[in-house]
Amino acid sequence: MDDSTPAPDSAASELGLAVNAEASAALSQDPALVDAAEENLRDTVDSLVDEPLTDRQQDVVESLASASGSITAGLSGALAAQQDRPVEEVLGATARVLLARQAQAEDD
């Protein structure tokens, strides 16, 4: 693996952050944030693949990631309700864990 290729744990964390951003944007119901999160997700996937994806592969990956964002939003909302906390706090905690994991992976 060369220096420009992220370690698998770092790449997984990067994708997790993009999915978390997608969930945050979906919960905000702000169309501009949703568009920006979707663009970020596409850019993240593009940066993590070794070869360009076909259009169909790109569509499938984007659909999976978007569905993951929806699942993340739903689970975060349920956890927030159960713990009587704002959902933004739950998503923020998730982002902090992913950033710490990414930093640890890059240090290894």
C-alpha positions as CSV (number, residue, x, y, z in Angstrom):
1,M,0.0,0.0,0.0
2,D,1.5,3.3,-1.0
3,D,1.3,6.6,1.0
4,S,-1.7,7.8,-1.0
5,T,-3.8,4.7,-0.3
6,P,-5.6,4.9,3.1
7,A,-5.4,2.0,5.4
8,P,-8.7,-0.1,5.4
9,D,-9.7,1.2,8.9
10,S,-9.1,4.8,7.9
11,A,-11.0,4.3,4.6
12,A,-13.9,2.7,6.5
13,S,-13.9,5.6,9.0
14,E,-13.9,8.1,6.1
15,L,-16.9,6.4,4.5
16,G,-18.6,6.2,7.9
17,L,-18.2,10.0,8.3
18,A,-19.8,10.5,4.9
19,V,-22.7,8.3,5.9
20,N,-23.0,10.1,9.2
21,A,-23.1,13.4,7.3
22,E,-25.8,12.0,5.1
23,A,-27.9,11.1,8.1
24,S,-27.3,14.5,9.7
25,A,-28.4,16.2,6.4
26,A,-31.5,14.0,6.1
27,L,-32.6,14.9,9.6
28,S,-32.0,18.6,9.0
29,Q,-34.5,18.5,6.1
30,D,-32.4,21.3,4.4
31,P,-32.2,20.5,0.7
32,A,-28.9,22.3,0.3
33,L,-27.4,20.2,3.1
34,V,-28.8,17.0,1.6
35,D,-27.3,17.9,-1.8
36,A,-23.9,18.7,-0.2
37,A,-23.9,15.5,1.8
38,E,-24.8,13.5,-1.4
39,E,-21.9,15.2,-3.3
40,N,-19.6,14.5,-0.4
41,L,-20.6,10.8,-0.4
42,R,-19.9,10.5,-4.1
43,D,-16.5,12.2,-3.7
44,T,-15.7,10.0,-0.8
45,V,-16.5,6.8,-2.7
46,D,-14.6,8.1,-5.7
47,S,-11.5,8.7,-3.6
48,L,-11.6,5.2,-2.0
49,V,-11.9,3.1,-5.2
50,D,-8.8,1.9,-7.0
51,E,-10.4,2.0,-10.4
52,P,-13.2,4.1,-11.7
53,L,-16.6,2.5,-11.1
54,T,-19.0,1.9,-14.0
55,D,-22.1,4.1,-13.9
56,R,-24.1,1.2,-12.6
57,Q,-21.6,0.4,-9.9
58,Q,-21.6,4.0,-8.9
59,D,-25.4,4.1,-8.7
60,V,-25.4,0.9,-6.5
61,V,-22.7,2.2,-4.2
62,E,-24.5,5.6,-3.8
63,S,-27.8,3.8,-3.2
64,L,-26.3,1.6,-0.5
65,A,-24.6,4.6,1.1
66,S,-27.8,6.7,1.0
67,A,-29.7,3.8,2.6
68,S,-27.0,3.5,5.2
69,G,-27.5,7.2,5.9
70,S,-31.2,6.7,6.3
71,I,-30.7,3.7,8.7
72,T,-28.1,5.8,10.6
73,A,-30.6,8.6,10.9
74,G,-33.4,6.3,12.1
75,L,-31.2,4.5,14.7
76,S,-29.7,7.8,15.9
77,G,-33.2,9.2,16.3
78,A,-34.4,6.2,18.2
79,L,-31.3,6.2,20.5
80,A,-31.7,10.0,21.1
81,A,-35.4,9.5,22.0
82,Q,-34.6,6.6,24.3
83,Q,-31.8,8.6,26.1
84,D,-33.8,11.9,26.0
85,R,-31.0,13.6,24.1
86,P,-30.9,15.7,20.9
87,V,-30.3,13.5,17.8
88,E,-27.5,16.0,16.8
89,E,-25.7,15.0,20.0
90,V,-25.9,11.3,19.1
91,L,-24.7,11.9,15.5
92,G,-21.9,14.2,16.9
93,A,-20.7,11.5,19.2
94,T,-20.7,9.0,16.3
95,A,-18.6,11.4,14.2
96,R,-16.1,11.9,17.1
97,V,-15.7,8.1,17.4
98,L,-15.2,7.7,13.7
99,L,-12.6,10.6,13.7
100,A,-10.7,9.0,16.6
101,R,-10.8,5.6,14.8
102,Q,-9.5,7.2,11.6
103,A,-6.7,9.0,13.5
104,Q,-5.7,5.7,15.2
105,A,-5.7,3.9,11.9
106,E,-3.4,6.5,10.3
107,D,-1.0,6.3,13.3
108,D,-0.7,2.5,13.0
